[in-house]
Amino acid sequence: MDDAMDDGMDEHTAKRSRPLAPWIVLVVAIALGGLFFALASANPSSGATADSPLIGRPAPEATGTLSDGTSFDLSRRKGSWVVLNFFDPDCIPCVQEHPELIEFDADQELLGADGAELYSVIVRGSQDEVEAFFDERGGDWPAIYSEFDDFPVAFGVAAVPETWIIDPSGVVQLRMISKVTAEQLNVILQQYREQYS
């Protein structure tokens, strides 16, 4: 009799657990679908801000050489808004964001003395490669080359593109990772200008 009861209980338990499995699969499928939708609708092309111990502090004493052979000293740029874009001519996101930087640079030139100075800090690539890139795709802002990667190391840049904003007093205000847009940079800079004055 005990065996008959055990058989009956096992059969009853099995019947009750079978309908639960399709529901679990359905819930997992819905959760995964929601995750994929969220990832697909996210905008990976816009730069995200990233924390850094440099934010709110004086910019590192970084030096380099410009394309024409003259030296570049970041500390001598005080009095101007400075935008540093860390760049590699073989980096696909760098290539994709380049038209946005061209637009941003043109927008800043229209502001005259109030416009930000844009610099590309070369992380990888020879001067010939970088100049060929700019010749082919446009853009005429200065490129900074640093011996032994001193400039990228000073800012802790590991991956490109990265864009940094430094205020006229030489203080680092923002670090953005991934691609940026002209509109995004223009809006952020205008907000900083309003707070700064």
Number of C-alpha atoms within 10 A of each C-alpha: 6 7 8 9 10 11 12 12 12 12 11 11 11 11 11 11 10 10 10 10 10 11 11 11 11 11 11 12 12 12 12 12 12 12 12 12 11 11 11 10 9 10 10 12 13 15 20 16 14 12 11 12 9 17 17 14 12 15 20 16 13 16 19 21 17 18 15 8 10 10 14 18 13 18 15 11 16 14 12 17 22 23 22 19 27 26 27 23 20 13 14 12 17 21 17 13 19 22 16 18 24 17 16 20 22 16 16 18 15 10 10 9 11 13 19 23 19 23 20 21 25 23 25 17 15 13 15 9 14 20 17 13 16 15 11 9 12 14 16 13 15 16 24 26 26 19 9 9 15 16 23 21 14 14 18 12 16 11 14 21 25 24 26 18 26 27 24 16 15 22 19 22 17 21 22 19 20 19 23 26 17 20 14 13 19 18 11 13 23 12 11 16 14 8 8 10 5
